[in-house]
Amino acid sequence: MNKETNEYDYILNNFDLKNKRILDVGCGNYINTLKFLAKRPKLLVGIDNKQPNAKLKTKKCLFIRSNCEKIPYKKNKFDIVTCIRVFPYVNIDKTIKEIARVTKNNGIILISCHGIGYYFSEIFKAHKLKSILCILNGLVYHIFNLKFKKVDSFQFKYKIVKILNKYDIETKKETIFKKYGIFKVLFMLYCKVNK
Ligand SMILES: C[S@@+](CC[C@H](N)C(=O)[O-])C[C@H]1O[C@@H](n2cnc3c(N)ncnc32)[C@H](O)[C@@H]1O
């Protein structure tokens, strides 16, 4: 199991970001996204549907309020696209389709997912009913391909890989960040685009 529990630190330590055009999908308040600047990317963009637009003094770094199911960039713009802890809240198929579109051929995609263990561990903390609903929503998603957006849901690797393959994205490696018993809490997929 990997000791780095923050996916951003893991990416920083394991991938060459220098002179790359990077997009962080669902960047939140972008505190984590900004870590990538240390590696001097050519361009760093974060998008999130709940955060305001922001531009840093340097032209090569900006944050845009936008829905990741419709990314406001032309195709083949980015060398690296990251999507960290966002899948519980979005239409995964539409988001992966958009990520595939804006990533260059041979570009890298890094996706962090919530395993079923994430919600199992939550049951034993404060949010019992909510966690049970999230697990049920995840099961409905995996069995019937229906996802109720108002409730979060876990992801199984096989399902995500199937969608990735549909959009010509090949999975190279899985990194597990945390486990709860035998269940994955957080795992990351390192993928390459073959258009
Ligand atoms: C758990 S936070 C993760 C933030 C960041 N990736 C991190 O790990 O620090 C999930 C983020 O996804 C964003 N999000 C949810 N649905 C979205 C959508 N349809 N388009 C863009 N961002 C979305 C939320 O606003 C939230 O900031």
The ligand as an SDF file (V2000), in Angstrom:
LIG
                    3D

 27 29  0  0  0  0  0  0  0  0999 V2000
  -14.0160   16.1540   -2.9400 C   0  0  0  0  0  0  0  0  0  0  0  0
  -13.7700   17.6230   -3.8500 S   0  0  0  0  0  0  0  0  0  0  0  0
  -12.1410   17.3490   -4.5080 C   0  0  0  0  0  0  0  0  0  0  0  0
  -11.3830   18.6160   -4.7840 C   0  0  0  0  0  0  0  0  0  0  0  0
   -9.9480   18.4240   -5.2600 C   0  0  0  0  0  0  0  0  0  0  0  0
   -9.8920   17.5800   -6.4430 N   0  0  0  0  0  0  0  0  0  0  0  0
   -9.0800   17.8530   -4.1620 C   0  0  0  0  0  0  0  0  0  0  0  0
   -8.9550   16.6160   -4.0940 O   0  0  0  0  0  0  0  0  0  0  0  0
   -8.5520   18.6370   -3.3670 O   0  0  0  0  0  0  0  0  0  0  0  0
  -14.7930   17.3770   -5.2960 C   0  0  0  0  0  0  0  0  0  0  0  0
  -14.8820   18.6090   -6.1600 C   0  0  0  0  0  0  0  0  0  0  0  0
  -15.5730   18.2790   -7.3680 O   0  0  0  0  0  0  0  0  0  0  0  0
  -16.3060   19.4190   -7.7470 C   0  0  0  0  0  0  0  0  0  0  0  0
  -17.3900   19.0550   -8.6820 N   0  0  0  0  0  0  0  0  0  0  0  0
  -18.5040   18.3370   -8.4220 C   0  0  0  0  0  0  0  0  0  0  0  0
  -19.2480   18.2270   -9.5270 N   0  0  0  0  0  0  0  0  0  0  0  0
  -18.6090   18.9130  -10.5040 C   0  0  0  0  0  0  0  0  0  0  0  0
  -18.8860   19.1810  -11.8770 C   0  0  0  0  0  0  0  0  0  0  0  0
  -20.0080   18.7100  -12.4740 N   0  0  0  0  0  0  0  0  0  0  0  0
  -18.0060   19.9130  -12.5880 N   0  0  0  0  0  0  0  0  0  0  0  0
  -16.8680   20.3840  -11.9950 C   0  0  0  0  0  0  0  0  0  0  0  0
  -16.5530   20.1600  -10.7080 N   0  0  0  0  0  0  0  0  0  0  0  0
  -17.3980   19.4290   -9.9720 C   0  0  0  0  0  0  0  0  0  0  0  0
  -16.8530   19.9580   -6.4320 C   0  0  0  0  0  0  0  0  0  0  0  0
  -17.2590   21.3040   -6.5280 O   0  0  0  0  0  0  0  0  0  0  0  0
  -15.6660   19.7480   -5.5050 C   0  0  0  0  0  0  0  0  0  0  0  0
  -14.8600   20.8970   -5.4310 O   0  0  0  0  0  0  0  0  0  0  0  0
  1  2  1  0
  2  3  1  0
  2 10  1  0
  3  4  1  0
  4  5  1  0
  5  6  1  0
  5  7  1  0
  7  8  2  0
  7  9  1  0
 10 11  1  0
 11 12  1  0
 11 26  1  0
 12 13  1  0
 13 14  1  0
 13 24  1  0
 14 15  1  0
 14 23  1  0
 15 16  2  0
 16 17  1  0
 17 18  1  0
 17 23  2  0
 18 19  1  0
 18 20  2  0
 20 21  1  0
 21 22  2  0
 22 23  1  0
 24 25  1  0
 24 26  1  0
 26 27  1  0
M  CHG  2   2   1   9  -1
M  END
$$$$
